[in-house]
Amino acid sequence: MKYGKKHRAEVAKSLPEWRDLFMSYKALKREVKLINPIRFNSNGKKRSRSWPTEDMGFALLLARELDKINTFYIDKEEDYIIGFKELEIRAENVNGNEEMLELQKEILGFHSEMVMLLHYSVINFAGLMKIVKKHKKRTGAYTSVYSFYMPRVLQQPFFSTDLLYNLIKGCEEILDRLSPPNHP
């Protein structure tokens, strides 16, 4: 299966309201196809390319897509920090089994959505790696977009998932505290 189809299938599995917030792999691929492929001169050596002009559309779209992904990721992460604190407070003050069961259901839903954000991060990172690799293959230019973006990508908020992992683990710990102990 080609990566574009796999990417669309993974996006389709996500939360419906998030679909337009994933990286637009197809649009980036169209931009890569607009770039003149590497050419060789008569002695078999690569001709020099002027990447600022040929790659500008791709670079601008890639920057916009990264901004879109990061903005969404940061917003969701901030929402999750606030939501987690609220759930922690409620867990400390739970009264009765019915309220506890309701809270457990909410925490499971909350946990599930955070796992989806983690999935969102992975899908976007994989797509980004693929499209930059396609660009590099098409242009033959290691020093262009690849060397400029890859160090930046590794420092992007959507790639830094430690906080999200900690929130997911925190939900699991709250669920453990709320669950009755198992007796053999």
LOZA-404092 format. One line per 8 residues: number of its first residue (from 1); for each residue x, y, z of N, C-alpha, C. Coordinates in steps of 0.2 Angstrom, whole numbers, plus 5000, padded with zeros to 4 digits. Layout:
REM residues N
NUM) X Y Z X Y Z X Y Z ~ ...
END
This chain:
REM residues 184
1) 5004 4994 5000 5000 5000 5000 5004 5006 5000 ~ 5003 5011 4996 5007 5017 4996 5006 5021 5002 ~ 5011 5025 5004 5010 5029 5010 5004 5034 5010 ~ 5003 5037 5005 4997 5042 5004 4991 5038 5006 ~ 4989 5032 5004 4983 5029 5006 4983 5027 5013 ~ 4989 5025 5015 4990 5023 5022 4989 5029 5027 ~ 4991 5034 5025 4990 5041 5029 4983 5042 5029 ~ 4980 5042 5023 4972 5044 5023 4968 5039 5028
9) 4970 5032 5027 4967 5027 5032 4968 5029 5039 ~ 4974 5031 5041 4975 5032 5048 4972 5038 5050 ~ 4971 5043 5046 4968 5049 5048 4960 5048 5048 ~ 4958 5044 5044 4951 5042 5045 4949 5038 5051 ~ 4954 5035 5054 4953 5031 5060 4952 5036 5066 ~ 4955 5042 5065 4955 5047 5071 4948 5050 5072 ~ 4948 5054 5077 4942 5058 5079 4940 5062 5073 ~ 4933 5061 5071 4931 5065 5065 4933 5072 5065
17) 4932 5076 5071 4933 5083 5071 4941 5085 5070 ~ 4945 5080 5070 4952 5081 5070 4955 5080 5063 ~ 4951 5078 5058 4953 5076 5052 4956 5081 5048 ~ 4954 5087 5048 4957 5093 5044 4963 5096 5048 ~ 4965 5093 5053 4970 5096 5057 4977 5092 5057 ~ 4976 5086 5053 4982 5082 5051 4986 5086 5046 ~ 4992 5084 5045 4996 5086 5040 4993 5084 5033 ~ 4993 5089 5029 4990 5088 5022 4996 5085 5018
25) 4997 5078 5018 5002 5074 5015 5001 5075 5007 ~ 4994 5075 5005 4993 5075 4998 4995 5082 4995 ~ 4993 5087 4998 4995 5094 4996 5003 5094 4995 ~ 5006 5092 5001 5014 5092 5000 5017 5088 4995 ~ 5014 5082 4994 5016 5078 4988 5015 5081 4981 ~ 5009 5085 4981 5008 5089 4974 5014 5094 4973 ~ 5016 5097 4979 5021 5102 4978 5028 5099 4977 ~ 5029 5093 4979 5035 5090 4978 5035 5088 4970
33) 5030 5086 4967 5029 5084 4960 5030 5090 4956 ~ 5029 5096 4958 5030 5102 4954 5037 5104 4954 ~ 5041 5102 4958 5049 5103 4958 5052 5099 4952 ~ 5056 5103 4949 5060 5100 4943 5065 5094 4947 ~ 5064 5088 4944 5069 5083 4947 5076 5085 4945 ~ 5080 5081 4949 5088 5082 4948 5089 5081 4941 ~ 5094 5085 4938 5096 5084 4931 5104 5083 4932 ~ 5106 5079 4927 5113 5078 4926 5116 5081 4920
41) 5122 5084 4920 5124 5086 4914 5128 5081 4910 ~ 5131 5083 4904 5133 5078 4900 5139 5073 4903 ~ 5142 5075 4908 5148 5071 4911 5145 5067 4917 ~ 5138 5067 4918 5135 5063 4923 5135 5066 4930 ~ 5137 5072 4931 5137 5076 4937 5130 5079 4938 ~ 5128 5080 4944 5122 5083 4945 5123 5091 4944 ~ 5118 5094 4941 5118 5101 4939 5116 5104 4946 ~ 5119 5110 4947 5117 5114 4953 5110 5116 4952
49) 5106 5116 4958 5099 5119 4958 5099 5125 4962 ~ 5094 5129 4961 5093 5135 4965 5087 5133 4969 ~ 5088 5130 4975 5082 5128 4979 5078 5133 4981 ~ 5080 5139 4983 5076 5144 4985 5070 5146 4981 ~ 5071 5146 4974 5066 5147 4969 5062 5141 4968 ~ 5065 5135 4967 5061 5129 4965 5057 5126 4970 ~ 5060 5127 4976 5057 5123 4982 5052 5128 4986 ~ 5052 5134 4985 5048 5139 4989 5041 5137 4991
57) 5037 5135 4986 5031 5132 4987 5030 5127 4992 ~ 5035 5122 4991 5035 5116 4996 5037 5119 5003 ~ 5042 5123 5003 5045 5125 5010 5039 5129 5013 ~ 5036 5133 5010 5030 5137 5013 5025 5133 5015 ~ 5023 5128 5011 5017 5124 5013 5019 5120 5019 ~ 5025 5117 5019 5028 5113 5025 5028 5117 5031 ~ 5030 5123 5031 5030 5128 5037 5023 5129 5039 ~ 5018 5130 5035 5011 5131 5037 5008 5125 5040
65) 5010 5119 5037 5008 5113 5040 5010 5111 5047 ~ 5017 5113 5048 5020 5112 5054 5017 5117 5059 ~ 5015 5123 5057 5012 5128 5062 5005 5125 5064 ~ 5001 5122 5059 4995 5120 5060 4995 5114 5065 ~ 4999 5109 5064 5000 5103 5068 5002 5106 5075 ~ 5007 5110 5076 5009 5112 5082 5004 5116 5086 ~ 5000 5121 5083 4995 5125 5086 4990 5120 5089 ~ 4987 5115 5085 4982 5111 5087 4985 5106 5093
73) 4991 5104 5092 4994 5100 5098 4995 5103 5104 ~ 4997 5109 5104 4998 5114 5110 4992 5115 5113 ~ 4987 5117 5109 4980 5119 5112 4977 5113 5115 ~ 4978 5107 5112 4975 5101 5115 4979 5099 5122 ~ 4985 5100 5122 4989 5098 5127 4987 5103 5133 ~ 4986 5109 5132 4984 5114 5137 4977 5112 5140 ~ 4973 5110 5135 4966 5108 5138 4967 5102 5142 ~ 4971 5097 5140 4972 5091 5144 4975 5092 5151
81) 4980 5097 5152 4983 5099 5158 4977 5101 5163 ~ 4973 5106 5160 4967 5109 5164 4963 5103 5166 ~ 4961 5099 5161 4956 5093 5162 4959 5088 5167 ~ 4965 5087 5167 4968 5082 5171 4968 5085 5179 ~ 4969 5091 5180 4969 5094 5186 4962 5094 5189 ~ 4957 5095 5185 4950 5095 5187 4948 5087 5189 ~ 4950 5083 5185 4949 5076 5187 4953 5073 5193 ~ 4959 5076 5194 4962 5074 5200 4958 5077 5207
89) 4956 5083 5206 4952 5086 5212 4946 5082 5213 ~ 4942 5080 5208 4936 5076 5208 4938 5070 5211 ~ 4943 5066 5209 4945 5060 5212 4946 5060 5219 ~ 4949 5065 5222 4951 5066 5229 4944 5067 5233 ~ 4939 5070 5230 4933 5072 5233 4927 5067 5231 ~ 4928 5061 5229 4923 5057 5226 4919 5054 5232 ~ 4912 5055 5231 4908 5052 5236 4903 5047 5234 ~ 4904 5041 5236 4899 5035 5234 4902 5032 5228
97) 4899 5026 5227 4901 5021 5221 4898 5024 5215 ~ 4892 5027 5214 4889 5029 5208 4894 5035 5205 ~ 4895 5040 5210 4900 5045 5208 4906 5043 5205 ~ 4909 5038 5209 4916 5035 5207 4915 5031 5200 ~ 4910 5028 5199 4909 5024 5192 4909 5030 5187 ~ 4905 5035 5188 4904 5040 5183 4911 5044 5182 ~ 4915 5045 5187 4921 5048 5186 4926 5043 5182 ~ 4926 5037 5184 4930 5032 5180 4929 5032 5173
105) 4922 5032 5171 4920 5033 5164 4923 5039 5161 ~ 4923 5045 5164 4925 5051 5162 4933 5050 5161 ~ 4936 5048 5166 4944 5047 5165 4946 5042 5159 ~ 4942 5037 5158 4943 5033 5153 4942 5036 5146 ~ 4937 5040 5145 4936 5044 5139 4942 5049 5138 ~ 4944 5052 5144 4949 5057 5144 4955 5054 5142 ~ 4957 5048 5145 4963 5045 5143 4963 5043 5136 ~ 4957 5040 5133 4957 5038 5126 4958 5044 5122
113) 4956 5050 5123 4957 5056 5119 4964 5058 5119 ~ 4967 5057 5125 4975 5059 5125 4979 5053 5121 ~ 4977 5047 5121 4980 5042 5117 4979 5044 5110 ~ 4973 5046 5108 4972 5048 5101 4977 5054 5099 ~ 4978 5059 5103 4983 5064 5102 4990 5061 5101 ~ 4992 5056 5105 4998 5053 5104 4998 5050 5097 ~ 4993 5047 5095 4992 5044 5088 4993 5049 5083 ~ 4990 5055 5084 4990 5061 5080 4997 5063 5079
121) 5001 5063 5084 5008 5065 5084 5012 5060 5080 ~ 5011 5054 5081 5015 5049 5077 5013 5049 5070 ~ 5007 5049 5068 5005 5050 5061 5008 5056 5057 ~ 5008 5061 5061 5010 5067 5057 5018 5067 5057 ~ 5021 5064 5062 5029 5064 5061 5030 5059 5056 ~ 5027 5053 5055 5029 5048 5050 5027 5052 5043 ~ 5022 5055 5042 5020 5059 5036 5026 5064 5034 ~ 5028 5067 5039 5033 5072 5038 5039 5069 5036
129) 5041 5064 5039 5048 5060 5037 5047 5058 5030 ~ 5041 5055 5028 5040 5053 5021 5041 5058 5016 ~ 5037 5064 5018 5037 5069 5012 5044 5072 5012 ~ 5047 5073 5017 5054 5076 5017 5059 5072 5013 ~ 5058 5065 5014 5062 5060 5010 5060 5060 5003 ~ 5054 5061 5001 5052 5062 4994 5055 5068 4991 ~ 5055 5073 4995 5058 5080 4992 5065 5079 4991 ~ 5069 5076 4996 5076 5075 4995 5077 5070 4989
137) 5073 5065 4988 5074 5061 4982 5073 5064 4976 ~ 5068 5068 4976 5066 5072 4970 5072 5077 4968 ~ 5074 5081 4973 5079 5086 4972 5086 5084 4972 ~ 5087 5078 4975 5094 5076 4976 5098 5081 4980 ~ 5095 5085 4984 5098 5090 4988 5097 5089 4995 ~ 5103 5086 4998 5103 5085 5005 5103 5091 5009 ~ 5106 5096 5007 5107 5102 5011 5100 5107 5011 ~ 5095 5106 5007 5090 5110 5006 5085 5109 5012
145) 5079 5108 5011 5074 5107 5015 5075 5102 5021 ~ 5078 5096 5019 5079 5091 5024 5084 5093 5029 ~ 5089 5096 5028 5094 5099 5033 5091 5105 5037 ~ 5087 5108 5034 5084 5114 5037 5079 5112 5042 ~ 5074 5108 5040 5068 5106 5044 5069 5100 5049 ~ 5073 5095 5047 5074 5090 5052 5076 5091 5059 ~ 5081 5095 5060 5083 5097 5067 5077 5101 5070 ~ 5074 5105 5066 5068 5109 5069 5062 5104 5071
153) 5061 5099 5067 5055 5095 5068 5056 5091 5075 ~ 5063 5089 5076 5064 5085 5082 5063 5090 5088 ~ 5062 5096 5088 5061 5101 5093 5054 5103 5093 ~ 5050 5101 5089 5043 5104 5088 5039 5101 5094 ~ 5034 5105 5096 5029 5103 5102 5026 5096 5100 ~ 5024 5095 5094 5020 5089 5092 5024 5083 5093 ~ 5031 5084 5092 5036 5078 5093 5038 5077 5100 ~ 5037 5082 5104 5039 5081 5111 5033 5079 5115
161) 5032 5073 5116 5026 5070 5119 5027 5068 5127 ~ 5032 5070 5130 5034 5068 5137 5028 5070 5141 ~ 5026 5076 5141 5020 5079 5145 5014 5075 5144 ~ 5012 5073 5138 5006 5069 5136 5007 5062 5139 ~ 5013 5059 5139 5014 5053 5142 5013 5053 5149 ~ 5015 5059 5152 5014 5059 5160 5007 5060 5161 ~ 5003 5064 5157 4996 5065 5159 4992 5058 5158 ~ 4994 5054 5153 4991 5048 5152 4992 5043 5158
169) 4999 5043 5160 5001 5039 5166 4997 5041 5172 ~ 4996 5048 5173 4993 5051 5178 4985 5048 5179 ~ 4982 5048 5173 4975 5045 5172 4975 5038 5175 ~ 4980 5034 5173 4980 5027 5174 4981 5026 5182 ~ 4985 5031 5185 4986 5031 5192 4980 5033 5196 ~ 4976 5037 5193 4970 5039 5197 4965 5033 5196 ~ 4965 5030 5190 4960 5024 5190 4962 5019 5194 ~ 4969 5018 5195 4971 5013 5200 4969 5014 5207
177) 4969 5021 5209 4967 5023 5216 4959 5022 5217 ~ 4956 5023 5212 4948 5023 5212 4946 5016 5212 ~ 4950 5011 5209 4948 5004 5208 4948 5001 5215 ~ 4943 4996 5216 4944 4992 5222 4950 4987 5222 ~ 4953 4986 5228 4959 4982 5228 4957 4974 5226 ~ 4961 4971 5222 4960 4964 5221 4962 4960 5226 ~ 4957 4955 5228 4959 4951 5234 4959 4944 5231 ~ 4964 4940 5232 4965 4933 5230 4960 4928 5232
END
